[in-house]
């Protein structure tokens, strides 16, 4: 059983759009997940623009990969390092703590995640 940053069972992040490194709706991780896609965040226009400028365009659809593109309000499993980068730049999106994998704590401080928590 995977644990959240709260020490509780990891809850799903998003079914629509289907998220997670394993596309299992959860921010699970494993040895192949080099990006550590473990922070469940709710997208904001500001974050999506920041991410696009930083070289990771999450808003443009890519039909060849079955990716419709994200819009504000969508929940997505972000790379912990991208969330941290956005936090340091002042663009961190809100976080769903119960759906954020405990591995996020390898990169992000719990105090910072809690300060941006939705629930």
KEGU-512209 format. One record per residue (C-alpha): y, z, x; residue number from 1. Coordinates in Angstrom, 3 decimals, always signed. Last residue first. Layout:
<sites>
Y: Y; Z: Z; X: X; pos: NUM
...
</sites>
This chain:
<sites>
Y: +19.308; Z: +1.229; X: -7.505; pos: 119
Y: +22.205; Z: -0.991; X: -6.539; pos: 118
Y: +22.351; Z: +0.301; X: -2.975; pos: 117
Y: +25.073; Z: -0.703; X: -0.500; pos: 116
Y: +25.803; Z: +2.807; X: +0.845; pos: 115
Y: +22.050; Z: +3.471; X: +0.718; pos: 114
Y: +21.383; Z: +0.543; X: +3.062; pos: 113
Y: +24.045; Z: +1.789; X: +5.479; pos: 112
Y: +22.683; Z: +5.336; X: +5.438; pos: 111
Y: +19.114; Z: +4.035; X: +5.905; pos: 110
Y: +20.215; Z: +2.337; X: +9.134; pos: 109
Y: +19.095; Z: -1.265; X: +9.553; pos: 108
Y: +16.912; Z: -2.952; X: +12.194; pos: 107
Y: +13.634; Z: -0.992; X: +12.450; pos: 106
Y: +14.582; Z: +0.620; X: +9.139; pos: 105
Y: +13.910; Z: -2.701; X: +7.431; pos: 104
Y: +10.211; Z: -2.053; X: +8.141; pos: 103
Y: +10.297; Z: +0.399; X: +5.195; pos: 102
Y: +10.256; Z: -2.570; X: +2.838; pos: 101
Y: +13.183; Z: -2.951; X: +0.426; pos: 100
Y: +12.100; Z: -3.058; X: -3.236; pos: 99
Y: +12.802; Z: +0.610; X: -4.017; pos: 98
Y: +16.087; Z: +0.279; X: -2.118; pos: 97
Y: +17.534; Z: -2.646; X: -4.092; pos: 96
Y: +20.380; Z: -3.713; X: -1.807; pos: 95
Y: +23.875; Z: -5.022; X: -2.566; pos: 94
Y: +25.063; Z: -7.906; X: -0.383; pos: 93
Y: +26.528; Z: -7.252; X: +3.065; pos: 92
Y: +29.720; Z: -9.232; X: +3.686; pos: 91
Y: +31.784; Z: -6.886; X: +5.895; pos: 90
Y: +30.930; Z: -8.540; X: +9.238; pos: 89
Y: +28.722; Z: -5.625; X: +10.355; pos: 88
Y: +26.948; Z: -5.645; X: +7.011; pos: 87
Y: +26.441; Z: -9.416; X: +7.171; pos: 86
Y: +24.806; Z: -9.073; X: +10.599; pos: 85
Y: +22.652; Z: -6.221; X: +9.311; pos: 84
Y: +21.573; Z: -8.286; X: +6.307; pos: 83
Y: +20.795; Z: -11.202; X: +8.625; pos: 82
Y: +18.806; Z: -8.901; X: +10.989; pos: 81
Y: +16.780; Z: -7.493; X: +8.090; pos: 80
Y: +15.799; Z: -11.001; X: +7.031; pos: 79
Y: +16.505; Z: -11.267; X: +3.327; pos: 78
Y: +14.088; Z: -10.873; X: +0.445; pos: 77
Y: +15.968; Z: -12.367; X: -2.510; pos: 76
Y: +17.512; Z: -11.275; X: -5.798; pos: 75
Y: +19.604; Z: -13.784; X: -7.726; pos: 74
Y: +22.921; Z: -12.484; X: -9.098; pos: 73
Y: +25.076; Z: -15.011; X: -7.236; pos: 72
Y: +23.168; Z: -18.272; X: -6.893; pos: 71
Y: +20.197; Z: -19.200; X: -4.725; pos: 70
Y: +18.845; Z: -22.669; X: -4.050; pos: 69
Y: +16.125; Z: -24.421; X: -6.046; pos: 68
Y: +13.518; Z: -24.194; X: -3.292; pos: 67
Y: +10.265; Z: -26.080; X: -3.895; pos: 66
Y: +10.177; Z: -27.086; X: -0.232; pos: 65
Y: +10.894; Z: -30.779; X: -0.821; pos: 64
Y: +13.299; Z: -29.693; X: -3.582; pos: 63
Y: +15.703; Z: -28.097; X: -1.083; pos: 62
Y: +18.537; Z: -26.699; X: -3.222; pos: 61
Y: +21.685; Z: -25.575; X: -1.379; pos: 60
Y: +22.519; Z: -21.896; X: -1.837; pos: 59
Y: +20.523; Z: -20.260; X: +0.966; pos: 58
Y: +22.237; Z: -22.074; X: +3.821; pos: 57
Y: +21.283; Z: -20.175; X: +6.983; pos: 56
Y: +23.605; Z: -21.273; X: +9.800; pos: 55
Y: +26.086; Z: -18.388; X: +9.966; pos: 54
Y: +28.572; Z: -20.329; X: +7.791; pos: 53
Y: +25.859; Z: -20.618; X: +5.114; pos: 52
Y: +25.087; Z: -16.904; X: +5.405; pos: 51
Y: +28.745; Z: -15.996; X: +4.956; pos: 50
Y: +29.048; Z: -18.321; X: +1.935; pos: 49
Y: +25.956; Z: -16.775; X: +0.340; pos: 48
Y: +27.271; Z: -13.291; X: +1.149; pos: 47
Y: +30.631; Z: -13.914; X: -0.494; pos: 46
Y: +29.101; Z: -15.513; X: -3.588; pos: 45
Y: +26.892; Z: -12.465; X: -4.019; pos: 44
Y: +23.106; Z: -12.330; X: -3.850; pos: 43
Y: +21.207; Z: -9.238; X: -4.861; pos: 42
Y: +19.262; Z: -7.906; X: -1.902; pos: 41
Y: +15.676; Z: -6.946; X: -1.155; pos: 40
Y: +15.572; Z: -6.372; X: +2.598; pos: 39
Y: +12.159; Z: -7.160; X: +4.150; pos: 38
Y: +12.122; Z: -10.715; X: +5.480; pos: 37
Y: +11.272; Z: -9.654; X: +9.076; pos: 36
Y: +12.225; Z: -12.984; X: +10.682; pos: 35
Y: +9.006; Z: -13.139; X: +12.732; pos: 34
Y: +6.910; Z: -12.810; X: +9.589; pos: 33
Y: +3.577; Z: -13.912; X: +11.097; pos: 32
Y: +2.576; Z: -10.337; X: +12.012; pos: 31
Y: +3.126; Z: -9.072; X: +8.466; pos: 30
Y: +5.811; Z: -8.395; X: +5.914; pos: 29
Y: +6.128; Z: -7.564; X: +2.242; pos: 28
Y: +9.468; Z: -7.997; X: +0.501; pos: 27
Y: +7.778; Z: -8.450; X: -2.855; pos: 26
Y: +7.686; Z: -11.341; X: -5.355; pos: 25
Y: +4.457; Z: -12.644; X: -3.742; pos: 24
Y: +6.049; Z: -15.624; X: -2.005; pos: 23
Y: +4.396; Z: -14.478; X: +1.270; pos: 22
Y: +7.758; Z: -14.118; X: +3.027; pos: 21
Y: +9.138; Z: -12.777; X: -0.226; pos: 20
Y: +10.788; Z: -14.414; X: -3.202; pos: 19
Y: +9.975; Z: -16.162; X: -6.451; pos: 18
Y: +13.271; Z: -17.048; X: -8.086; pos: 17
Y: +12.473; Z: -15.821; X: -10.617; pos: 16
Y: +9.780; Z: -13.284; X: -9.619; pos: 15
Y: +12.146; Z: -11.073; X: -7.670; pos: 14
Y: +12.099; Z: -7.842; X: -5.646; pos: 13
Y: +8.773; Z: -6.272; X: -6.612; pos: 12
Y: +8.358; Z: -2.528; X: -5.900; pos: 11
Y: +7.194; Z: -1.017; X: -2.607; pos: 10
Y: +5.431; Z: +2.287; X: -3.270; pos: 9
Y: +7.705; Z: +5.187; X: -2.330; pos: 8
Y: +8.937; Z: +6.300; X: +1.091; pos: 7
Y: +12.548; Z: +5.525; X: +0.131; pos: 6
Y: +12.697; Z: +2.634; X: +2.624; pos: 5
Y: +9.864; Z: +1.147; X: +0.589; pos: 4
Y: +6.174; Z: +1.513; X: +1.322; pos: 3
Y: +3.368; Z: -1.037; X: +1.407; pos: 2
Y: +0.000; Z: +0.000; X: +0.000; pos: 1
</sites>
